[in-house]
Amino acid sequence: MSGRTHVSACPERTCVGCRERSAREGLLRVVVIGDRCVPDLRGTLPGRGAYVHPRPACLELAVRRRAFPRALRVQGPLDTEQLRQVVGRTAP
Ligand SMILES: [Zn+2]
């Protein structure tokens, strides 16, 4: 009952949108190529990655906070059109 130890066998990442931690499998990895945010759907793209929940709300939050340029250590602004195509858009 006591001493619930946190075993980090499955790596957790922080969503750059809502700032909640999730298992990596539940998050979309994003890398930057040129001046574009690209979804790393297969987990094979090299370079620094940012993680976001594949939800329109989290993507919007991340964009509004300019979280991608910060997380990816690049000068913004970044094109996030490809992410929107994967994640979807928030209803107007
Ligand atoms: Zn999130």
PDB file of the backbone (N, CA, C, O) and the ligand in Angstrom, with CONECT records:
HET     ZN  A 101       1
ATOM      1  N   MET A   1       0.827  -1.207   0.000  1.00  0.00           N
ATOM      2  CA  MET A   1       0.000   0.000   0.000  1.00  0.00           C
ATOM      3  C   MET A   1       0.866   1.265   0.000  1.00  0.00           C
ATOM      4  O   MET A   1       0.541   2.254  -0.657  1.00  0.00           O
ATOM      5  N   SER A   2       1.963   1.214   0.741  1.00  0.00           N
ATOM      6  CA  SER A   2       2.786   2.420   0.828  1.00  0.00           C
ATOM      7  C   SER A   2       3.951   2.344  -0.155  1.00  0.00           C
ATOM      8  O   SER A   2       4.215   1.313  -0.774  1.00  0.00           O
ATOM      9  N   GLY A   3       4.620   3.455  -0.269  1.00  0.00           N
ATOM     10  CA  GLY A   3       5.821   3.499  -1.102  1.00  0.00           C
ATOM     11  C   GLY A   3       5.567   3.118  -2.543  1.00  0.00           C
ATOM     12  O   GLY A   3       6.234   2.246  -3.100  1.00  0.00           O
ATOM     13  N   ARG A   4       4.616   3.768  -3.123  1.00  0.00           N
ATOM     14  CA  ARG A   4       4.341   3.504  -4.523  1.00  0.00           C
ATOM     15  C   ARG A   4       5.473   4.103  -5.352  1.00  0.00           C
ATOM     16  O   ARG A   4       5.447   5.280  -5.708  1.00  0.00           O
ATOM     17  N   THR A   5       6.436   3.292  -5.641  1.00  0.00           N
ATOM     18  CA  THR A   5       7.609   3.813  -6.339  1.00  0.00           C
ATOM     19  C   THR A   5       7.297   4.044  -7.808  1.00  0.00           C
ATOM     20  O   THR A   5       6.582   3.284  -8.461  1.00  0.00           O
ATOM     21  N   HIS A   6       7.866   5.118  -8.280  1.00  0.00           N
ATOM     22  CA  HIS A   6       7.656   5.446  -9.683  1.00  0.00           C
ATOM     23  C   HIS A   6       8.757   4.801 -10.509  1.00  0.00           C
ATOM     24  O   HIS A   6       9.906   5.242 -10.482  1.00  0.00           O
ATOM     25  N   VAL A   7       8.408   3.782 -11.223  1.00  0.00           N
ATOM     26  CA  VAL A   7       9.383   3.127 -12.086  1.00  0.00           C
ATOM     27  C   VAL A   7       9.263   3.732 -13.482  1.00  0.00           C
ATOM     28  O   VAL A   7       8.213   3.668 -14.120  1.00  0.00           O
ATOM     29  N   SER A   8      10.337   4.302 -13.923  1.00  0.00           N
ATOM     30  CA  SER A   8      10.270   4.970 -15.220  1.00  0.00           C
ATOM     31  C   SER A   8      10.630   4.001 -16.346  1.00  0.00           C
ATOM     32  O   SER A   8      11.490   4.279 -17.182  1.00  0.00           O
ATOM     33  N   ALA A   9       9.960   2.881 -16.341  1.00  0.00           N
ATOM     34  CA  ALA A   9      10.209   1.912 -17.401  1.00  0.00           C
ATOM     35  C   ALA A   9       9.643   2.418 -18.715  1.00  0.00           C
ATOM     36  O   ALA A   9      10.266   2.292 -19.769  1.00  0.00           O
ATOM     37  N   CYS A  10       8.447   2.993 -18.634  1.00  0.00           N
ATOM     38  CA  CYS A  10       7.926   3.628 -19.827  1.00  0.00           C
ATOM     39  C   CYS A  10       8.160   5.126 -19.709  1.00  0.00           C
ATOM     40  O   CYS A  10       7.696   5.761 -18.762  1.00  0.00           O
ATOM     41  N   PRO A  11       8.870   5.680 -20.658  1.00  0.00           N
ATOM     42  CA  PRO A  11       9.262   7.082 -20.567  1.00  0.00           C
ATOM     43  C   PRO A  11       8.064   8.010 -20.696  1.00  0.00           C
ATOM     44  O   PRO A  11       7.168   7.795 -21.512  1.00  0.00           O
ATOM     45  N   GLU A  12       8.075   9.039 -19.873  1.00  0.00           N
ATOM     46  CA  GLU A  12       7.006  10.024 -19.948  1.00  0.00           C
ATOM     47  C   GLU A  12       7.534  11.287 -20.599  1.00  0.00           C
ATOM     48  O   GLU A  12       8.705  11.644 -20.475  1.00  0.00           O
ATOM     49  N   ARG A  13       6.642  11.935 -21.283  1.00  0.00           N
ATOM     50  CA  ARG A  13       6.988  13.204 -21.918  1.00  0.00           C
ATOM     51  C   ARG A  13       5.916  14.224 -21.555  1.00  0.00           C
ATOM     52  O   ARG A  13       4.787  13.869 -21.215  1.00  0.00           O
ATOM     53  N   THR A  14       6.285  15.479 -21.634  1.00  0.00           N
ATOM     54  CA  THR A  14       5.345  16.546 -21.328  1.00  0.00           C
ATOM     55  C   THR A  14       4.775  17.115 -22.619  1.00  0.00           C
ATOM     56  O   THR A  14       5.510  17.475 -23.538  1.00  0.00           O
ATOM     57  N   CYS A  15       3.477  17.188 -22.665  1.00  0.00           N
ATOM     58  CA  CYS A  15       2.805  17.822 -23.801  1.00  0.00           C
ATOM     59  C   CYS A  15       3.114  19.313 -23.779  1.00  0.00           C
ATOM     60  O   CYS A  15       2.943  19.969 -22.751  1.00  0.00           O
ATOM     61  N   VAL A  16       3.567  19.852 -24.905  1.00  0.00           N
ATOM     62  CA  VAL A  16       3.913  21.273 -24.943  1.00  0.00           C
ATOM     63  C   VAL A  16       2.660  22.153 -24.998  1.00  0.00           C
ATOM     64  O   VAL A  16       2.742  23.375 -24.875  1.00  0.00           O
ATOM     65  N   GLY A  17       1.506  21.518 -25.184  1.00  0.00           N
ATOM     66  CA  GLY A  17       0.262  22.282 -25.182  1.00  0.00           C
ATOM     67  C   GLY A  17      -0.295  22.442 -23.785  1.00  0.00           C
ATOM     68  O   GLY A  17      -0.291  23.541 -23.231  1.00  0.00           O
ATOM     69  N   CYS A  18      -0.775  21.347 -23.213  1.00  0.00           N
ATOM     70  CA  CYS A  18      -1.424  21.418 -21.898  1.00  0.00           C
ATOM     71  C   CYS A  18      -0.458  21.193 -20.745  1.00  0.00           C
ATOM     72  O   CYS A  18      -0.843  21.330 -19.584  1.00  0.00           O
ATOM     73  N   ARG A  19       0.794  20.848 -21.047  1.00  0.00           N
ATOM     74  CA  ARG A  19       1.837  20.659 -20.050  1.00  0.00           C
ATOM     75  C   ARG A  19       1.585  19.449 -19.146  1.00  0.00           C
ATOM     76  O   ARG A  19       2.171  19.351 -18.068  1.00  0.00           O
ATOM     77  N   GLU A  20       0.737  18.551 -19.568  1.00  0.00           N
ATOM     78  CA  GLU A  20       0.520  17.333 -18.799  1.00  0.00           C
ATOM     79  C   GLU A  20       1.491  16.263 -19.258  1.00  0.00           C
ATOM     80  O   GLU A  20       1.883  16.206 -20.424  1.00  0.00           O
ATOM     81  N   ARG A  21       1.863  15.426 -18.318  1.00  0.00           N
ATOM     82  CA  ARG A  21       2.784  14.359 -18.673  1.00  0.00           C
ATOM     83  C   ARG A  21       2.002  13.134 -19.106  1.00  0.00           C
ATOM     84  O   ARG A  21       0.973  12.795 -18.521  1.00  0.00           O
ATOM     85  N   SER A  22       2.500  12.484 -20.130  1.00  0.00           N
ATOM     86  CA  SER A  22       1.859  11.282 -20.637  1.00  0.00           C
ATOM     87  C   SER A  22       2.928  10.300 -21.076  1.00  0.00           C
ATOM     88  O   SER A  22       4.084  10.659 -21.302  1.00  0.00           O
ATOM     89  N   ALA A  23       2.508   9.059 -21.187  1.00  0.00           N
ATOM     90  CA  ALA A  23       3.406   8.077 -21.790  1.00  0.00           C
ATOM     91  C   ALA A  23       3.691   8.502 -23.223  1.00  0.00           C
ATOM     92  O   ALA A  23       2.836   9.063 -23.908  1.00  0.00           O
ATOM     93  N   ARG A  24       4.885   8.227 -23.647  1.00  0.00           N
ATOM     94  CA  ARG A  24       5.291   8.696 -24.966  1.00  0.00           C
ATOM     95  C   ARG A  24       4.381   8.176 -26.068  1.00  0.00           C
ATOM     96  O   ARG A  24       4.170   8.837 -27.084  1.00  0.00           O
ATOM     97  N   GLU A  25       3.848   6.985 -25.850  1.00  0.00           N
ATOM     98  CA  GLU A  25       2.985   6.384 -26.881  1.00  0.00           C
ATOM     99  C   GLU A  25       1.724   7.216 -27.121  1.00  0.00           C
ATOM    100  O   GLU A  25       1.146   7.191 -28.208  1.00  0.00           O
ATOM    101  N   GLY A  26       1.307   7.954 -26.083  1.00  0.00           N
ATOM    102  CA  GLY A  26       0.087   8.729 -26.216  1.00  0.00           C
ATOM    103  C   GLY A  26       0.304  10.115 -26.777  1.00  0.00           C
ATOM    104  O   GLY A  26      -0.631  10.908 -26.879  1.00  0.00           O
ATOM    105  N   LEU A  27       1.540  10.404 -27.140  1.00  0.00           N
ATOM    106  CA  LEU A  27       1.849  11.744 -27.616  1.00  0.00           C
ATOM    107  C   LEU A  27       2.372  11.702 -29.042  1.00  0.00           C
ATOM    108  O   LEU A  27       2.907  10.693 -29.502  1.00  0.00           O
ATOM    109  N   LEU A  28       2.202  12.814 -29.718  1.00  0.00           N
ATOM    110  CA  LEU A  28       2.728  12.938 -31.075  1.00  0.00           C
ATOM    111  C   LEU A  28       4.079  13.632 -31.003  1.00  0.00           C
ATOM    112  O   LEU A  28       4.203  14.717 -30.436  1.00  0.00           O
ATOM    113  N   ARG A  29       5.082  12.999 -31.580  1.00  0.00           N
ATOM    114  CA  ARG A  29       6.403  13.615 -31.608  1.00  0.00           C
ATOM    115  C   ARG A  29       6.478  14.573 -32.784  1.00  0.00           C
ATOM    116  O   ARG A  29       6.040  14.265 -33.893  1.00  0.00           O
ATOM    117  N   VAL A  30       7.040  15.732 -32.518  1.00  0.00           N
ATOM    118  CA  VAL A  30       7.136  16.762 -33.542  1.00  0.00           C
ATOM    119  C   VAL A  30       8.595  17.166 -33.693  1.00  0.00           C
ATOM    120  O   VAL A  30       9.277  17.445 -32.707  1.00  0.00           O
ATOM    121  N   VAL A  31       9.059  17.194 -34.914  1.00  0.00           N
ATOM    122  CA  VAL A  31      10.404  17.690 -35.167  1.00  0.00           C
ATOM    123  C   VAL A  31      10.295  18.870 -36.127  1.00  0.00           C
ATOM    124  O   VAL A  31       9.254  19.091 -36.746  1.00  0.00           O
ATOM    125  N   VAL A  32      11.365  19.606 -36.237  1.00  0.00           N
ATOM    126  CA  VAL A  32      11.349  20.748 -37.135  1.00  0.00           C
ATOM    127  C   VAL A  32      12.263  20.460 -38.322  1.00  0.00           C
ATOM    128  O   VAL A  32      13.406  20.030 -38.170  1.00  0.00           O
ATOM    129  N   ILE A  33      11.720  20.712 -39.494  1.00  0.00           N
ATOM    130  CA  ILE A  33      12.497  20.569 -40.725  1.00  0.00           C
ATOM    131  C   ILE A  33      12.378  21.893 -41.457  1.00  0.00           C
ATOM    132  O   ILE A  33      11.298  22.274 -41.910  1.00  0.00           O
ATOM    133  N   GLY A  34      13.495  22.586 -41.566  1.00  0.00           N
ATOM    134  CA  GLY A  34      13.440  23.915 -42.151  1.00  0.00           C
ATOM    135  C   GLY A  34      12.712  24.843 -41.201  1.00  0.00           C
ATOM    136  O   GLY A  34      13.134  25.029 -40.059  1.00  0.00           O
ATOM    137  N   ASP A  35      11.619  25.426 -41.670  1.00  0.00           N
ATOM    138  CA  ASP A  35      10.822  26.278 -40.784  1.00  0.00           C
ATOM    139  C   ASP A  35       9.440  25.681 -40.583  1.00  0.00           C
ATOM    140  O   ASP A  35       8.453  26.391 -40.392  1.00  0.00           O
ATOM    141  N   ARG A  36       9.399  24.365 -40.631  1.00  0.00           N
ATOM    142  CA  ARG A  36       8.129  23.682 -40.543  1.00  0.00           C
ATOM    143  C   ARG A  36       8.122  22.652 -39.425  1.00  0.00           C
ATOM    144  O   ARG A  36       9.105  21.938 -39.227  1.00  0.00           O
ATOM    145  N   CYS A  37       7.023  22.575 -38.697  1.00  0.00           N
ATOM    146  CA  CYS A  37       6.831  21.516 -37.728  1.00  0.00           C
ATOM    147  C   CYS A  37       6.293  20.297 -38.471  1.00  0.00           C
ATOM    148  O   CYS A  37       5.303  20.380 -39.198  1.00  0.00           O
ATOM    149  N   VAL A  38       6.956  19.182 -38.275  1.00  0.00           N
ATOM    150  CA  VAL A  38       6.581  17.975 -38.990  1.00  0.00           C
ATOM    151  C   VAL A  38       6.251  16.885 -37.981  1.00  0.00           C
ATOM    152  O   VAL A  38       7.024  16.643 -37.054  1.00  0.00           O
ATOM    153  N   PRO A  39       5.108  16.226 -38.153  1.00  0.00           N
ATOM    154  CA  PRO A  39       4.771  15.124 -37.250  1.00  0.00           C
ATOM    155  C   PRO A  39       5.632  13.907 -37.531  1.00  0.00           C
ATOM    156  O   PRO A  39       5.751  13.459 -38.671  1.00  0.00           O
ATOM    157  N   ASP A  40       6.223  13.387 -36.487  1.00  0.00           N
ATOM    158  CA  ASP A  40       7.084  12.213 -36.639  1.00  0.00           C
ATOM    159  C   ASP A  40       6.234  10.974 -36.367  1.00  0.00           C
ATOM    160  O   ASP A  40       6.278  10.388 -35.286  1.00  0.00           O
ATOM    161  N   LEU A  41       5.468  10.600 -37.375  1.00  0.00           N
ATOM    162  CA  LEU A  41       4.466   9.553 -37.173  1.00  0.00           C
ATOM    163  C   LEU A  41       5.078   8.189 -36.919  1.00  0.00           C
ATOM    164  O   LEU A  41       4.478   7.359 -36.236  1.00  0.00           O
ATOM    165  N   ARG A  42       6.251   7.947 -37.454  1.00  0.00           N
ATOM    166  CA  ARG A  42       6.881   6.641 -37.266  1.00  0.00           C
ATOM    167  C   ARG A  42       7.941   6.649 -36.185  1.00  0.00           C
ATOM    168  O   ARG A  42       8.521   5.612 -35.865  1.00  0.00           O
ATOM    169  N   GLY A  43       8.192   7.813 -35.627  1.00  0.00           N
ATOM    170  CA  GLY A  43       9.210   7.901 -34.598  1.00  0.00           C
ATOM    171  C   GLY A  43      10.607   7.679 -35.117  1.00  0.00           C
ATOM    172  O   GLY A  43      11.474   7.170 -34.406  1.00  0.00           O
ATOM    173  N   THR A  44      10.823   8.061 -36.360  1.00  0.00           N
ATOM    174  CA  THR A  44      12.117   7.772 -36.985  1.00  0.00           C
ATOM    175  C   THR A  44      12.895   9.026 -37.372  1.00  0.00           C
ATOM    176  O   THR A  44      14.059   8.935 -37.762  1.00  0.00           O
ATOM    177  N   LEU A  45      12.271  10.185 -37.270  1.00  0.00           N
ATOM    178  CA  LEU A  45      12.956  11.389 -37.712  1.00  0.00           C
ATOM    179  C   LEU A  45      14.014  11.807 -36.690  1.00  0.00           C
ATOM    180  O   LEU A  45      13.771  11.776 -35.483  1.00  0.00           O
ATOM    181  N   PRO A  46      15.160  12.189 -37.177  1.00  0.00           N
ATOM    182  CA  PRO A  46      16.237  12.571 -36.261  1.00  0.00           C
ATOM    183  C   PRO A  46      16.048  13.979 -35.728  1.00  0.00           C
ATOM    184  O   PRO A  46      15.211  14.740 -36.212  1.00  0.00           O
ATOM    185  N   GLY A  47      16.832  14.301 -34.739  1.00  0.00           N
ATOM    186  CA  GLY A  47      16.815  15.656 -34.217  1.00  0.00           C
ATOM    187  C   GLY A  47      16.001  15.793 -32.962  1.00  0.00           C
ATOM    188  O   GLY A  47      15.444  14.830 -32.432  1.00  0.00           O
ATOM    189  N   ARG A  48      15.951  16.999 -32.513  1.00  0.00           N
ATOM    190  CA  ARG A  48      15.250  17.321 -31.291  1.00  0.00           C
ATOM    191  C   ARG A  48      13.755  17.197 -31.513  1.00  0.00           C
ATOM    192  O   ARG A  48      13.238  17.616 -32.549  1.00  0.00           O
ATOM    193  N   GLY A  49      13.066  16.625 -30.550  1.00  0.00           N
ATOM    194  CA  GLY A  49      11.630  16.458 -30.702  1.00  0.00           C
ATOM    195  C   GLY A  49      10.849  17.145 -29.609  1.00  0.00           C
ATOM    196  O   GLY A  49      11.314  17.272 -28.476  1.00  0.00           O
ATOM    197  N   ALA A  50       9.656  17.586 -29.962  1.00  0.00           N
ATOM    198  CA  ALA A  50       8.713  18.098 -28.975  1.00  0.00           C
ATOM    199  C   ALA A  50       7.523  17.147 -28.982  1.00  0.00           C
ATOM    200  O   ALA A  50       7.260  16.472 -29.978  1.00  0.00           O
ATOM    201  N   TYR A  51       6.818  17.101 -27.878  1.00  0.00           N
ATOM    202  CA  TYR A  51       5.700  16.167 -27.787  1.00  0.00           C
ATOM    203  C   TYR A  51       4.413  16.919 -27.508  1.00  0.00           C
ATOM    204  O   TYR A  51       4.373  17.853 -26.707  1.00  0.00           O
ATOM    205  N   VAL A  52       3.367  16.491 -28.185  1.00  0.00           N
ATOM    206  CA  VAL A  52       2.062  17.117 -27.988  1.00  0.00           C
ATOM    207  C   VAL A  52       0.995  16.032 -28.101  1.00  0.00           C
ATOM    208  O   VAL A  52       1.139  15.083 -28.871  1.00  0.00           O
ATOM    209  N   HIS A  53      -0.072  16.185 -27.329  1.00  0.00           N
ATOM    210  CA  HIS A  53      -1.184  15.259 -27.489  1.00  0.00           C
ATOM    211  C   HIS A  53      -1.775  15.437 -28.873  1.00  0.00           C
ATOM    212  O   HIS A  53      -1.897  16.571 -29.337  1.00  0.00           O
ATOM    213  N   PRO A  54      -2.144  14.370 -29.542  1.00  0.00           N
ATOM    214  CA  PRO A  54      -2.760  14.517 -30.869  1.00  0.00           C
ATOM    215  C   PRO A  54      -4.205  14.983 -30.757  1.00  0.00           C
ATOM    216  O   PRO A  54      -5.135  14.295 -31.177  1.00  0.00           O
ATOM    217  N   ARG A  55      -4.368  16.168 -30.182  1.00  0.00           N
ATOM    218  CA  ARG A  55      -5.687  16.761 -30.002  1.00  0.00           C
ATOM    219  C   ARG A  55      -5.630  18.201 -30.485  1.00  0.00           C
ATOM    220  O   ARG A  55      -4.644  18.899 -30.248  1.00  0.00           O
ATOM    221  N   PRO A  56      -6.669  18.646 -31.154  1.00  0.00           N
ATOM    222  CA  PRO A  56      -6.665  20.031 -31.644  1.00  0.00           C
ATOM    223  C   PRO A  56      -6.431  21.048 -30.528  1.00  0.00           C
ATOM    224  O   PRO A  56      -5.722  22.035 -30.724  1.00  0.00           O
ATOM    225  N   ALA A  57      -7.024  20.811 -29.368  1.00  0.00           N
ATOM    226  CA  ALA A  57      -6.905  21.781 -28.287  1.00  0.00           C
ATOM    227  C   ALA A  57      -5.453  21.934 -27.837  1.00  0.00           C
ATOM    228  O   ALA A  57      -4.986  23.044 -27.580  1.00  0.00           O
ATOM    229  N   CYS A  58      -4.751  20.817 -27.747  1.00  0.00           N
ATOM    230  CA  CYS A  58      -3.360  20.872 -27.313  1.00  0.00           C
ATOM    231  C   CYS A  58      -2.483  21.524 -28.372  1.00  0.00           C
ATOM    232  O   CYS A  58      -1.559  22.271 -28.050  1.00  0.00           O
ATOM    233  N   LEU A  59      -2.771  21.245 -29.608  1.00  0.00           N
ATOM    234  CA  LEU A  59      -2.010  21.856 -30.692  1.00  0.00           C
ATOM    235  C   LEU A  59      -2.209  23.368 -30.685  1.00  0.00           C
ATOM    236  O   LEU A  59      -1.253  24.130 -30.822  1.00  0.00           O
ATOM    237  N   GLU A  60      -3.455  23.789 -30.525  1.00  0.00           N
ATOM    238  CA  GLU A  60      -3.739  25.219 -30.496  1.00  0.00           C
ATOM    239  C   GLU A  60      -3.027  25.904 -29.334  1.00  0.00           C
ATOM    240  O   GLU A  60      -2.466  26.988 -29.488  1.00  0.00           O
ATOM    241  N   LEU A  61      -3.057  25.263 -28.180  1.00  0.00           N
ATOM    242  CA  LEU A  61      -2.374  25.815 -27.013  1.00  0.00           C
ATOM    243  C   LEU A  61      -0.881  25.953 -27.283  1.00  0.00           C
ATOM    244  O   LEU A  61      -0.267  26.972 -26.968  1.00  0.00           O
ATOM    245  N   ALA A  62      -0.321  24.926 -27.863  1.00  0.00           N
ATOM    246  CA  ALA A  62       1.114  24.933 -28.141  1.00  0.00           C
ATOM    247  C   ALA A  62       1.466  26.046 -29.119  1.00  0.00           C
ATOM    248  O   ALA A  62       2.470  26.738 -28.952  1.00  0.00           O
ATOM    249  N   VAL A  63       0.635  26.210 -30.136  1.00  0.00           N
ATOM    250  CA  VAL A  63       0.892  27.251 -31.128  1.00  0.00           C
ATOM    251  C   VAL A  63       0.761  28.623 -30.489  1.00  0.00           C
ATOM    252  O   VAL A  63       1.582  29.509 -30.726  1.00  0.00           O
ATOM    253  N   ARG A  64      -0.277  28.796 -29.677  1.00  0.00           N
ATOM    254  CA  ARG A  64      -0.517  30.094 -29.058  1.00  0.00           C
ATOM    255  C   ARG A  64       0.618  30.466 -28.106  1.00  0.00           C
ATOM    256  O   ARG A  64       0.991  31.634 -27.993  1.00  0.00           O
ATOM    257  N   ARG A  65       1.152  29.471 -27.436  1.00  0.00           N
ATOM    258  CA  ARG A  65       2.251  29.729 -26.493  1.00  0.00           C
ATOM    259  C   ARG A  65       3.606  29.768 -27.177  1.00  0.00           C
ATOM    260  O   ARG A  65       4.627  29.972 -26.520  1.00  0.00           O
ATOM    261  N   ARG A  66       3.627  29.577 -28.465  1.00  0.00           N
ATOM    262  CA  ARG A  66       4.893  29.471 -29.203  1.00  0.00           C
ATOM    263  C   ARG A  66       5.785  28.415 -28.565  1.00  0.00           C
ATOM    264  O   ARG A  66       6.995  28.590 -28.421  1.00  0.00           O
ATOM    265  N   ALA A  67       5.151  27.328 -28.196  1.00  0.00           N
ATOM    266  CA  ALA A  67       5.868  26.276 -27.484  1.00  0.00           C
ATOM    267  C   ALA A  67       6.793  25.492 -28.401  1.00  0.00           C
ATOM    268  O   ALA A  67       7.819  24.976 -27.956  1.00  0.00           O
ATOM    269  N   PHE A  68       6.443  25.399 -29.661  1.00  0.00           N
ATOM    270  CA  PHE A  68       7.286  24.596 -30.552  1.00  0.00           C
ATOM    271  C   PHE A  68       8.661  25.232 -30.787  1.00  0.00           C
ATOM    272  O   PHE A  68       9.677  24.556 -30.627  1.00  0.00           O
ATOM    273  N   PRO A  69       8.716  26.506 -31.159  1.00  0.00           N
ATOM    274  CA  PRO A  69      10.060  27.098 -31.321  1.00  0.00           C
ATOM    275  C   PRO A  69      10.885  26.997 -30.038  1.00  0.00           C
ATOM    276  O   PRO A  69      12.095  26.775 -30.082  1.00  0.00           O
ATOM    277  N   ARG A  70      10.218  27.163 -28.899  1.00  0.00           N
ATOM    278  CA  ARG A  70      10.937  27.101 -27.627  1.00  0.00           C
ATOM    279  C   ARG A  70      11.446  25.687 -27.364  1.00  0.00           C
ATOM    280  O   ARG A  70      12.610  25.479 -27.020  1.00  0.00           O
ATOM    281  N   ALA A  71      10.543  24.724 -27.536  1.00  0.00           N
ATOM    282  CA  ALA A  71      10.914  23.339 -27.245  1.00  0.00           C
ATOM    283  C   ALA A  71      11.957  22.820 -28.231  1.00  0.00           C
ATOM    284  O   ALA A  71      12.814  22.009 -27.879  1.00  0.00           O
ATOM    285  N   LEU A  72      11.871  23.294 -29.451  1.00  0.00           N
ATOM    286  CA  LEU A  72      12.765  22.781 -30.484  1.00  0.00           C
ATOM    287  C   LEU A  72      13.996  23.649 -30.672  1.00  0.00           C
ATOM    288  O   LEU A  72      14.845  23.375 -31.520  1.00  0.00           O
ATOM    289  N   ARG A  73      14.079  24.701 -29.865  1.00  0.00           N
ATOM    290  CA  ARG A  73      15.260  25.577 -29.871  1.00  0.00           C
ATOM    291  C   ARG A  73      15.546  26.168 -31.236  1.00  0.00           C
ATOM    292  O   ARG A  73      16.681  26.160 -31.710  1.00  0.00           O
ATOM    293  N   VAL A  74      14.497  26.682 -31.858  1.00  0.00           N
ATOM    294  CA  VAL A  74      14.695  27.359 -33.133  1.00  0.00           C
ATOM    295  C   VAL A  74      14.030  28.722 -33.069  1.00  0.00           C
ATOM    296  O   VAL A  74      13.225  28.994 -32.178  1.00  0.00           O
ATOM    297  N   GLN A  75      14.375  29.570 -34.020  1.00  0.00           N
ATOM    298  CA  GLN A  75      13.722  30.851 -34.131  1.00  0.00           C
ATOM    299  C   GLN A  75      12.375  30.660 -34.816  1.00  0.00           C
ATOM    300  O   GLN A  75      12.297  30.057 -35.886  1.00  0.00           O
ATOM    301  N   GLY A  76      11.325  31.170 -34.201  1.00  0.00           N
ATOM    302  CA  GLY A  76      10.026  31.062 -34.829  1.00  0.00           C
ATOM    303  C   GLY A  76       9.866  32.087 -35.920  1.00  0.00           C
ATOM    304  O   GLY A  76      10.814  32.812 -36.221  1.00  0.00           O
ATOM    305  N   PRO A  77       8.709  32.170 -36.519  1.00  0.00           N
ATOM    306  CA  PRO A  77       7.572  31.271 -36.340  1.00  0.00           C
ATOM    307  C   PRO A  77       7.725  30.011 -37.180  1.00  0.00           C
ATOM    308  O   PRO A  77       8.445  29.981 -38.178  1.00  0.00           O
ATOM    309  N   LEU A  78       7.027  28.982 -36.745  1.00  0.00           N
ATOM    310  CA  LEU A  78       7.070  27.720 -37.467  1.00  0.00           C
ATOM    311  C   LEU A  78       5.724  27.435 -38.110  1.00  0.00           C
ATOM    312  O   LEU A  78       4.671  27.747 -37.556  1.00  0.00           O
ATOM    313  N   ASP A  79       5.780  26.850 -39.261  1.00  0.00           N
ATOM    314  CA  ASP A  79       4.570  26.440 -39.963  1.00  0.00           C
ATOM    315  C   ASP A  79       4.056  25.155 -39.326  1.00  0.00           C
ATOM    316  O   ASP A  79       4.784  24.167 -39.229  1.00  0.00           O
ATOM    317  N   THR A  80       2.806  25.173 -38.894  1.00  0.00           N
ATOM    318  CA  THR A  80       2.257  23.991 -38.221  1.00  0.00           C
ATOM    319  C   THR A  80       1.143  23.342 -39.031  1.00  0.00           C
ATOM    320  O   THR A  80       0.350  22.561 -38.504  1.00  0.00           O
ATOM    321  N   GLU A  81       1.092  23.671 -40.308  1.00  0.00           N
ATOM    322  CA  GLU A  81       0.017  23.159 -41.142  1.00  0.00           C
ATOM    323  C   GLU A  81      -0.013  21.627 -41.178  1.00  0.00           C
ATOM    324  O   GLU A  81      -1.081  21.016 -41.135  1.00  0.00           O
ATOM    325  N   GLN A  82       1.156  21.029 -41.257  1.00  0.00           N
ATOM    326  CA  GLN A  82       1.187  19.561 -41.317  1.00  0.00           C
ATOM    327  C   GLN A  82       0.665  18.942 -40.030  1.00  0.00           C
ATOM    328  O   GLN A  82       0.048  17.877 -40.050  1.00  0.00           O
ATOM    329  N   LEU A  83       0.912  19.603 -38.927  1.00  0.00           N
ATOM    330  CA  LEU A  83       0.406  19.087 -37.651  1.00  0.00           C
ATOM    331  C   LEU A  83      -1.111  19.163 -37.614  1.00  0.00           C
ATOM    332  O   LEU A  83      -1.784  18.251 -37.134  1.00  0.00           O
ATOM    333  N   ARG A  84      -1.636  20.269 -38.131  1.00  0.00           N
ATOM    334  CA  ARG A  84      -3.088  20.422 -38.162  1.00  0.00           C
ATOM    335  C   ARG A  84      -3.751  19.357 -39.014  1.00  0.00           C
ATOM    336  O   ARG A  84      -4.855  18.900 -38.721  1.00  0.00           O
ATOM    337  N   GLN A  85      -3.063  18.975 -40.065  1.00  0.00           N
ATOM    338  CA  GLN A  85      -3.641  17.938 -40.931  1.00  0.00           C
ATOM    339  C   GLN A  85      -3.703  16.594 -40.217  1.00  0.00           C
ATOM    340  O   GLN A  85      -4.592  15.784 -40.480  1.00  0.00           O
ATOM    341  N   VAL A  86      -2.764  16.365 -39.320  1.00  0.00           N
ATOM    342  CA  VAL A  86      -2.748  15.098 -38.593  1.00  0.00           C
ATOM    343  C   VAL A  86      -3.683  15.146 -37.386  1.00  0.00           C
ATOM    344  O   VAL A  86      -4.456  14.219 -37.140  1.00  0.00           O
ATOM    345  N   VAL A  87      -3.595  16.230 -36.655  1.00  0.00           N
ATOM    346  CA  VAL A  87      -4.311  16.331 -35.381  1.00  0.00           C
ATOM    347  C   VAL A  87      -5.761  16.756 -35.592  1.00  0.00           C
ATOM    348  O   VAL A  87      -6.657  16.341 -34.858  1.00  0.00           O
ATOM    349  N   GLY A  88      -5.970  17.573 -36.586  1.00  0.00           N
ATOM    350  CA  GLY A  88      -7.300  18.119 -36.793  1.00  0.00           C
ATOM    351  C   GLY A  88      -7.368  19.544 -36.291  1.00  0.00           C
ATOM    352  O   GLY A  88      -6.417  20.055 -35.701  1.00  0.00           O
ATOM    353  N   ARG A  89      -8.469  20.162 -36.524  1.00  0.00           N
ATOM    354  CA  ARG A  89      -8.625  21.553 -36.145  1.00  0.00           C
ATOM    355  C   ARG A  89      -9.683  21.683 -35.068  1.00  0.00           C
ATOM    356  O   ARG A  89     -10.597  20.865 -34.958  1.00  0.00           O
ATOM    357  N   THR A  90      -9.535  22.726 -34.283  1.00  0.00           N
ATOM    358  CA  THR A  90     -10.572  22.993 -33.294  1.00  0.00           C
ATOM    359  C   THR A  90     -11.792  23.529 -34.005  1.00  0.00           C
ATOM    360  O   THR A  90     -11.681  24.259 -34.990  1.00  0.00           O
ATOM    361  N   ALA A  91     -12.927  23.174 -33.515  1.00  0.00           N
ATOM    362  CA  ALA A  91     -14.155  23.680 -34.096  1.00  0.00           C
ATOM    363  C   ALA A  91     -14.214  25.187 -33.860  1.00  0.00           C
ATOM    364  O   ALA A  91     -13.864  25.656 -32.776  1.00  0.00           O
ATOM    365  N   PRO A  92     -14.646  25.940 -34.850  1.00  0.00           N
ATOM    366  CA  PRO A  92     -14.682  27.387 -34.715  1.00  0.00           C
ATOM    367  C   PRO A  92     -15.728  27.853 -33.696  1.00  0.00           C
ATOM    368  O   PRO A  92     -15.879  29.054 -33.470  1.00  0.00           O
TER     369      PRO A  92
HETATM  370 ZN    ZN A 101      -1.820  18.036 -24.136  1.00  0.00          ZN2+
END
